[in-house]
Amino acid sequence: MSVNSDKKCYSDRRVVIRKIVEYMADTLTLEKSVQVLKLMDETYPTIRAQLNLKKKNEI
């Protein structure tokens, strides 16, 4: 794989994670959102960085 395709794959994954987080914020209870985020964190370690970035942007 080339560097460009690796960057595109990473970018696409970030977009997907962001959409999932937005969906959870709109539709799930806090308890369910936390459960899903824990599972996602185990699968996609970058989710924590995404959430921290989102929090910083909201402040």
Buried (B, 14 or more C-beta within 10 A) or exposed (E): EEEEEEEEEEEEBBEEBBEBBEEBEEEBEEEEBEEBBEEBEEEBEEBEEBBEEEEEEEE
